[in-house]
Amino acid sequence: MISPRTGTILKSIVEEHIVRGTPVSSQCLTADYALGVSPATVRNEMARLEQEGFILRPYPSAGSIPSDKGYRYYVETLTDIELPLAERRLISHLFHQVERDMEEWLRLAATVTARLAQNVALVTLPKPINCRFQHLEVILLQESLALMVLVLRGAKLKQQLITFDQVTTQSELSAVANKLNVDYADLTRPQILARTTQLPALEQGITDCLAKMMQAVDEQEYEEPYLDGLHFIINQPEFAHSQRLLSLMELIEQRNLLKTILPSRLAGQGVQIIIGKENKAEAVHNLSVVIHQYGLPMEAVGTIGVVGPTRMHYGRAISTINYLALVLSELIAELYGRDSLTRPESN
């Protein structure tokens, strides 16, 4: 715990560093902020903050910059922040202009988030906790070889070849597919397996194959996200050091950014902020991540996030993510035919 006065000085240091990107001196704070205390008091408070690990000096004669601990204190003080009404109206208008198409929604969400937060934005497809069967087609290719086309809830399509021990016909495969489309409608893999007892051989083989296809989808933690805003982060002074930029580019090119910055499971609802070395991977110790889940809990959940240097405008990132998550959740609810959530304010 730190005193209110010390907390005010720390918040001033963080906000000044976010804006300027350079170390903050006591003279700067005294001149630019109405702190109501003497310059000597400011220096003493800054010395205490440095001793307790909230700020640090890049080199002895320099001013101070926030540490990860300092940023953590700062973000915990941010409350009741939201996008201005004009921006909420604009976002609502933009989403009403695009087609009723999941990919278009996510591309637009990534673009809008990146521009508002001035950092990299990522959006993942909403993923069910357990995928649900919607429709199956089995197409004969050869006498004992067929192509299975499995459609899952949310318009996700999977294909796989399947071989049979005996010669079969298209009419037999179509009959089995039609039966399973009725029997397995809207079921999860565990529900399907609970119903598969003493099936005919052909029906059992097809069921086993579609169950494995559904298992692969259930076990897949993340898909490649929609990304935008890399040019914003490249132009920031933290990435004047080529090694930092190279590490980030390698993560993106190797498609490892998402699984590197996101925990395997997000804890609870609402926005979550991971600052600097709170990230487990060393490659992103100079980055912060602001993330939020969206969608329908227990049905289809995706993630929207902002990635940037620890010196990011956290208030802007949090308010942007909060609002876009609500917009996307509304769209997913409509797509799934569910009752509307709390509708985003846009008027």
C-alpha positions in Angstrom: 0.0 0.0 0.0 1.2 3.5 -0.8 -0.3 6.8 0.5 -2.8 8.8 -1.7 -0.1 11.5 -2.2 2.4 9.0 -3.3 -0.1 7.3 -5.5 -1.0 10.6 -7.2 2.7 11.2 -8.0 3.1 7.7 -9.4 0.0 8.1 -11.6 1.5 11.4 -12.9 4.8 9.7 -13.7 3.0 6.9 -15.6 0.7 9.3 -17.6 3.6 11.6 -18.4 5.8 8.7 -19.6 2.9 7.3 -21.7 2.5 10.6 -23.5 6.2 11.5 -24.0 8.0 8.1 -24.0 11.0 9.6 -22.1 12.1 9.4 -18.5 10.2 11.8 -16.2 12.0 14.2 -13.9 10.8 15.8 -10.7 11.1 19.2 -12.4 8.7 18.0 -15.1 6.2 16.9 -12.6 6.4 20.1 -10.6 6.0 22.2 -13.7 3.2 20.3 -15.5 1.1 18.9 -12.7 -0.8 20.6 -9.9 0.4 18.3 -7.2 0.1 20.7 -4.3 3.5 19.9 -2.8 7.0 21.3 -3.0 9.7 20.1 -5.5 11.6 18.6 -2.5 8.6 16.6 -1.5 8.2 15.3 -5.1 11.9 14.2 -5.1 11.5 12.4 -1.8 8.3 10.6 -3.0 10.0 9.6 -6.2 13.0 8.2 -4.2 10.5 6.2 -2.1 8.8 4.9 -5.2 12.1 3.8 -6.7 13.1 2.1 -3.5 9.8 0.2 -3.4 10.2 -0.9 -7.1 7.3 1.2 -8.6 9.7 3.3 -10.8 13.3 2.9 -12.0 15.9 5.1 -13.7 17.4 3.9 -17.0 20.7 5.4 -15.8 21.8 7.4 -12.7 21.4 10.9 -14.1 18.1 10.3 -15.9 14.5 10.8 -14.8 12.3 7.9 -13.9 10.1 5.5 -15.8 7.4 3.2 -14.5 8.3 -0.4 -13.8 5.9 -3.3 -14.4 4.9 -2.9 -10.8 4.2 0.8 -11.3 2.1 0.1 -14.4 0.2 -2.6 -12.4 -0.7 0.0 -9.7 -1.8 2.4 -12.3 -4.1 0.1 -14.2 -5.7 -1.0 -10.9 -6.8 2.6 -10.4 -8.5 2.9 -13.7 -12.3 2.7 -13.2 -15.4 3.7 -15.1 -13.6 4.4 -18.4 -15.5 4.1 -21.6 -15.2 5.3 -25.2 -16.7 8.7 -26.0 -20.3 8.5 -27.3 -19.3 9.7 -30.8 -16.9 6.8 -31.2 -19.4 4.3 -29.9 -21.9 5.6 -32.5 -19.3 5.4 -35.3 -18.4 1.8 -34.4 -22.1 0.8 -34.3 -22.6 2.4 -37.7 -19.6 0.6 -39.2 -20.8 -2.8 -38.0 -24.3 -2.2 -39.5 -22.6 -1.5 -42.9 -20.9 -4.9 -43.2 -22.6 -8.1 -44.3 -23.9 -10.6 -41.8 -20.6 -12.5 -42.0 -18.4 -13.7 -39.2 -15.1 -13.1 -41.0 -16.1 -9.5 -41.9 -17.1 -8.8 -38.3 -13.7 -10.0 -37.0 -11.7 -8.2 -39.6 -13.6 -5.0 -38.9 -13.2 -5.4 -35.1 -9.4 -5.9 -35.5 -9.1 -2.8 -37.7 -11.2 -0.6 -35.5 -9.4 -1.7 -32.3 -6.0 -1.2 -33.8 -6.8 2.4 -34.9 -8.4 3.4 -31.6 -5.7 1.8 -29.4 -2.8 2.7 -31.8 -1.3 -0.8 -31.2 -1.6 -4.3 -32.6 -5.1 -5.7 -32.3 -6.0 -9.4 -32.5 -9.4 -11.1 -32.7 -10.0 -14.9 -32.6 -13.0 -16.7 -34.0 -15.6 -17.6 -31.3 -15.0 -21.2 -30.3 -17.6 -23.4 -28.6 -16.6 -25.1 -25.3 -17.8 -28.3 -26.9 -18.5 -28.1 -30.6 -22.0 -29.2 -31.7 -23.0 -31.4 -34.6 -25.1 -29.7 -37.3 -24.9 -31.7 -40.6 -23.0 -34.5 -42.2 -22.5 -35.5 -45.9 -20.5 -38.6 -46.9 -19.4 -38.7 -50.5 -18.2 -41.9 -52.2 -14.9 -41.5 -54.0 -14.1 -45.1 -54.6 -15.7 -48.5 -53.6 -14.3 -48.3 -50.1 -13.1 -44.7 -49.8 -15.3 -41.6 -49.1 -15.0 -38.0 -48.1 -16.8 -36.9 -44.9 -18.0 -33.3 -44.8 -18.9 -32.3 -41.3 -20.7 -29.0 -40.5 -20.5 -27.9 -36.9 -22.6 -25.3 -35.2 -21.5 -21.8 -36.1 -20.9 -22.7 -39.8 -17.5 -24.4 -39.1 -16.8 -27.0 -41.8 -14.4 -30.0 -41.5 -13.5 -32.6 -44.1 -11.7 -35.9 -43.8 -11.2 -39.1 -45.9 -12.6 -42.3 -44.4 -12.0 -45.9 -45.6 -14.3 -48.9 -45.1 -13.5 -52.6 -44.7 -16.2 -53.5 -47.2 -17.4 -52.2 -50.5 -20.2 -49.7 -50.2 -22.5 -47.5 -52.3 -23.4 -43.9 -52.3 -27.0 -44.7 -51.5 -25.9 -46.6 -48.4 -23.7 -43.8 -47.3 -26.4 -41.2 -47.9 -28.9 -43.3 -45.9 -26.5 -43.5 -42.9 -25.7 -39.7 -43.1 -29.5 -38.9 -43.2 -30.0 -41.0 -40.1 -27.1 -39.5 -38.2 -28.3 -36.0 -39.1 -31.5 -36.7 -37.3 -30.0 -38.7 -34.4 -27.1 -36.4 -33.6 -28.7 -33.0 -34.3 -27.1 -30.3 -32.1 -25.3 -32.8 -29.9 -21.8 -32.5 -28.5 -19.2 -35.2 -28.9 -19.7 -36.6 -25.3 -23.4 -36.7 -26.0 -22.9 -38.5 -29.3 -20.6 -41.1 -27.7 -23.1 -41.7 -24.9 -25.7 -42.7 -27.5 -23.5 -45.0 -29.7 -24.2 -48.5 -28.5 -24.5 -51.5 -30.8 -24.5 -49.6 -34.0 -24.3 -51.4 -37.4 -20.7 -51.5 -38.7 -21.0 -48.8 -41.3 -22.8 -46.4 -39.0 -20.3 -47.1 -36.2 -17.3 -46.4 -38.5 -18.8 -43.1 -39.6 -19.7 -42.1 -36.1 -16.2 -42.9 -34.8 -14.7 -40.8 -37.6 -16.9 -37.8 -36.9 -16.3 -38.1 -33.2 -12.5 -37.8 -33.8 -13.1 -34.8 -36.0 -15.1 -33.1 -33.3 -12.5 -34.0 -30.6 -9.8 -32.3 -32.6 -11.9 -29.2 -32.8 -12.6 -29.3 -29.0 -8.9 -29.7 -28.2 -7.7 -26.9 -30.3 -7.0 -24.0 -27.9 -6.7 -21.2 -30.4 -6.9 -20.6 -34.1 -4.9 -18.0 -36.0 -6.3 -14.6 -35.1 -7.2 -11.7 -37.3 -4.4 -9.2 -36.8 -4.1 -5.5 -37.6 -2.1 -2.5 -36.5 1.5 -3.8 -36.7 2.5 -0.5 -38.3 1.4 1.4 -35.1 3.7 -0.6 -32.9 6.7 -0.5 -35.2 6.7 3.3 -35.2 6.9 3.5 -31.4 10.3 4.3 -29.8 10.5 1.1 -27.9 11.0 -0.7 -31.2 13.8 1.4 -32.4 15.9 -1.4 -31.0 16.0 -3.9 -33.8 16.1 -7.0 -31.5 12.8 -6.2 -29.9 11.2 -5.7 -33.3 12.8 -8.9 -34.6 11.4 -10.9 -31.7 7.9 -9.7 -32.4 8.1 -10.2 -36.1 9.3 -13.8 -35.6 6.3 -14.6 -33.3 3.9 -13.2 -36.0 5.6 -14.9 -38.9 5.8 -18.3 -37.1 2.2 -17.9 -36.1 3.1 -18.2 -32.4 2.0 -14.7 -31.2 -1.4 -15.8 -29.9 -0.3 -18.8 -27.9 2.7 -16.9 -26.6 0.8 -13.9 -25.2 -2.5 -15.6 -24.1 -2.9 -17.9 -21.1 -4.3 -21.4 -21.9 -7.5 -20.4 -20.1 -8.7 -16.9 -19.4 -9.8 -16.3 -15.8 -13.4 -15.2 -15.6 -15.2 -12.3 -17.3 -14.1 -8.8 -18.1 -11.0 -7.2 -19.3 -7.6 -8.7 -18.2 -4.3 -7.0 -18.4 -0.9 -8.8 -18.6 2.0 -6.4 -18.1 5.6 -7.0 -19.2 7.3 -9.8 -17.2 3.9 -11.0 -16.0 3.9 -12.7 -19.4 5.5 -16.1 -19.1 7.4 -16.0 -22.4 10.7 -14.0 -22.3 10.1 -12.9 -25.9 7.2 -10.6 -24.9 8.6 -9.3 -21.6 8.6 -5.8 -23.1 4.9 -6.0 -24.1 1.6 -5.6 -22.4 -1.6 -7.4 -23.4 -5.1 -6.2 -22.8 -7.6 -9.0 -23.5 -11.3 -9.6 -23.2 -13.5 -12.6 -24.0 -16.6 -12.1 -26.1 -19.5 -14.3 -27.3 -21.9 -16.6 -25.5 -20.5 -18.2 -22.3 -20.6 -22.0 -22.5 -21.6 -21.9 -26.2 -19.1 -19.9 -28.4 -16.4 -17.7 -27.0 -13.7 -15.7 -28.7 -11.0 -13.3 -27.6 -10.3 -9.7 -28.6 -7.1 -8.0 -27.5 -4.5 -5.3 -27.8 -0.8 -5.9 -27.8 1.7 -3.1 -27.3 4.7 -1.9 -25.4 4.3 -1.6 -21.6 4.1 2.1 -22.2 0.7 1.8 -23.8 -2.3 4.1 -23.3 -4.1 1.6 -21.0 -7.2 3.6 -20.5 -7.7 3.8 -24.3 -7.0 0.1 -24.8 -9.3 -1.0 -22.0 -12.3 1.2 -23.1 -11.8 0.1 -26.7 -11.7 -3.6 -25.8 -14.6 -3.4 -23.4 -16.9 -1.9 -26.0 -15.8 -4.0 -29.0 -16.3 -7.2 -26.9 -19.8 -6.1 -26.1 -20.5 -5.3 -29.8 -19.2 -8.7 -30.9 -21.1 -10.5 -28.2 -24.3 -8.9 -29.5 -23.6 -10.0 -33.0 -22.8 -13.6 -31.9 -26.1 -13.7 -29.9 -28.0 -12.6 -33.0 -26.2 -15.2 -35.1 -27.0 -18.0 -32.7 -30.6 -16.8 -32.3 -30.2 -16.0 -28.6 -31.9 -13.1 -26.7 -30.0 -9.9 -26.9 -27.4 -9.1 -24.2 -27.1 -5.6 -22.8 -27.2 -3.7 -26.0 -24.2 -1.4 -26.6 -25.1 2.3 -26.1 -24.8 4.1 -29.4 -27.3 6.9 -29.2 
